[in-house]
Amino acid sequence: MFANILRENKIAAGILTVIRIWLGYAWMTAGWGKLTGGFDASGYLNNAVANPVVGPDGAPVYSWYVNFLESFALPNIELFNFIVPLGEFLVGLGLILGCLTTAAMFFGLMMNFSFFLAGTVSHNPTDIFFGAIILFAGYNAGRYGLDRWVVPFLSKTFNKKAAATVNN
């Protein structure tokens, strides 16, 4: 019942819009600050590698993630210095405009979990909680946004291409 309300109710869509815009503003301003103020993730990533999240036994809990940071992220730091601020900005823009809301929130949650795995708590639990609600609500979270026009257009466009492929 709650799932149906969250996914179909117009009042819920209005509440989701407020949450979506609030989260979007947080994401967009974080990304904009990094895009315009200069951003270098190497210090953050080096600290995450040097001080991983440890369990009660003192062993790293997410050793696979520390290995990822050490063997892939740090050697490709220029790529991460580009995609993190741009990604944060685009997630925020998508949420504010209600355009490709589900995709924007999915990628926002991916970044939230990446920050969590690196040992940063900050506002990530709140973002994950509200982000999961938006993701679960699906189309209804973007009902009062550009998704009202973008999703049907994309659906129609890709269904035509899929039908043409099947008929050939």
C-alpha positions, -999 to +999 in steps of 0.1 A: +000+000+000+028+025+010+046+016-022+016+024-043+011+057-026+048+066-031+048+056-067+014+068-079-001+095-055+000+131-067+003+144-031+033+121-026+047+135-059+045+170-044+063+159-012+089+140-033+094+172-054+104+192-023+128+164-011+142+161-047+148+198-050+164+200-015+188+171-023+195+185-058+205+218-044+229+202-020+244+181-048+246+209-073+262+234-049+288+208-038+297+201-074+297+238-084+320+246-055+344+220-067+341+229-104+348+266-098+371+265-067+396+239-079+393+203-068+419+177-060+407+144-047+443+130-041+445+141-005+411+126+003+419+094-014+453+091+001+438+096+035+411+070+028+439+045+019+461+054+049+432+053+074+406+027+061+375+018+080+385-009+105+364-034+123+366-045+159+396-068+151+415-038+137+414-052+101+401-030+073+364-037+067+364-027+030+398-039+020+386-044-016+376-007-017+409+004-004+426-017-030+404-001-057+414+034-045+450+024-044+453+006-076+428+024-098+415+057-084+449+072-073+467+063-105+438+079-125+434+109-102+429+133-131+399+114-142+384+114-107+392+151-103+370+156-134+341+132-129+335+138-092+326+175-094+309+171-127+290+141-115+279+160-083+268+190-103+248+169-129+231+148-102+220+180-085+208+196-118+189+164-127+172+164-093+163+201-093+149+199-129+133+165-123+150+153-155+160+117-156+154+117-118+158+080-113+191+079-131+204+110-113+194+096-079+210+062-087+243+079-095+240+101-065+236+071-043+266+055-059+287+085-049+272+085-014+281+049-009+316+055-024+321+083+002+308+060+029+332+032+019+361+056+020+352+064+056+333+096+054+300+097+073+291+135+071+256+139+057+257+107+037+232+087+058+206+115+054+213+117+016+211+079+013+178+077+032+160+104+012+177+093-020+165+057-015+129+071-012+133+091-044+148+061-062+120+038-049+093+063-060+106+061-096+087+082-121+065+098-094+095+116-080+099+135-113+062+139-120+064+176-113+095+182-134+109+175-168+104+138-165+067+144-173+078+150-209+113+134-211+103+099-199+074+095-224+096+108-252+125+085-245+101+056-240+084+062-274+117+068-291+134+036-278+103+015-283+102+025-320+138+014-323+132-018-305+102-026-326+121-019-358+149-042-347+125-070-339+106-066-372+139-068-392 
